[in-house]
Amino acid sequence: MKINQLSKLTNVLSKTIRYYEDVGLLPKAARNSNGYREYSSSDVDNLIFIRRCRELQIPLGKIKILIQVQADSSSSCSEVDLLIEQQLENVRNTITELSLLEKTLNTLAKSCTNDIVGECEILKNLKQ
């Protein structure tokens, strides 16, 4: 199949597919006689895997590791477990940071009852 078909099947932009090839997440596509990239069903599976990992905010370097460990299906999945635990911790840290941001913005939003910029408590607080 051509890149446009792969894009539609996987819901990944053609530009992104080419990028994934360039950085080594996807193997370089075979080329047909007129130079167009040709993809197979395994490329569909790999790209869906990569897309799902990106939806989970897993960095590209970690996705490469997840792809590499699949080469030996009998090996321990401790590396996979560790990687997912690390990503979960990253998400938890982000949630904590966003919660603090929300509290700060909420405090700012409630700090001003004035109607003119010269007396705006929000602007005064942001200058401190």
N, C-alpha and C positions, 0 to 999 in steps of 0.2 A: 504494500500500500504506500501511497505517497504521503508526504508530511501533512498535507491538509486533512487527509482522512484520519491520520493518527491524532491530529489535533482535535478533531471533532469527537472521536471515540473516547479520548481521555480528558477532554475539557482543559487542555493545556495549549497555550498559544504556540504557533509555529516558531516564533522568535525564541521562546523559552526552550523549546525542544532543541533548537540549534545550540543555544547556550549550554544546556545540559550535556550535549555532545562535546562541546569545546572544553568544558571543565572536567570531563571524564565520568560524569554520573551515568550517562548512556554511552554504549559503544558507538563508534562512528558508523553511520548507516552505510549500507552497501549502495553502490550507484549503478543505475541501469545504463543502457547504451547511450542515452541522450543526456546523461549526467544528473538526472533527478535522483534524490535520495529514495531508497526503498526500505520499508519497514516490515517487520513480521509481527505475529501475535505475541511473541515474547517481548517485543518492544512495547506493545500495549500494556502488558502486565508490569513491566519494569517502570514505565512512565506513571501508571496509576499508583504504584508503590511510592514513587518519588513524590507525586502530588499529595498523597495522603500524609507523608512525612512532613512536607512543607506546610500543610494545613495544621499540623501539630507544632509548627514553629521550630522544627528540628533543623539546625544549621546544615548547610551543604556538606561540610566536612564530616559531620556525624552520619549523614545519609550515606556517604561513601563507605563508611565503616559498616553500616547496616547492610549495604549491598555486598561488601566483601565477605562478611561472615557467612553469608548464605551459600558461598561456594562449597563449604563443607557441612552438609546437613547433619552429620553425626557429631559435630563439635558442641561443646557446652554453650548455652545461651547466656552465660553470666555476663559477657560483654554487652549483650543486648539489654539485659536487665539493668545493668549499671547505667548505660546510656539513657534509658527511659527514666530511671530514677533521677538522674541529673537534670533531665529536661523538666520533669515534674517539679523539682526544686526551683528551677529557673522560673517556671510559671508561678509558683507560690510566691517567690520574691517579687515578681512583677505585680501580682495581685496586692501584696502588702504596699508596694510603692504607689500603686494606683489608688489604694484606699487612703493613704496619707495625702495624696494630691487632691482627692475628692474632698476631704475634710478641710484642707486649706482653701480650696476654691469656694466651698460652702460658707466658710467663715468670712471670706472676702465678700461674697455675694450679699451676705446679711449685714455687712458693716456700714453700708451707706444708705442713709435715708434722705440725703440732700438732693436737690434738683439741679444744681449747677456744678460744672466741672471744677471751678475754683474751690469748692468746699467738699469735693468728692473724697470720702474716706477710703474708698478702694484705691484710688491713685495715691493718696497719702501713705497708705500701708505698703503699697508696692515700692515706694521710694525708700522705705526703711531698710 
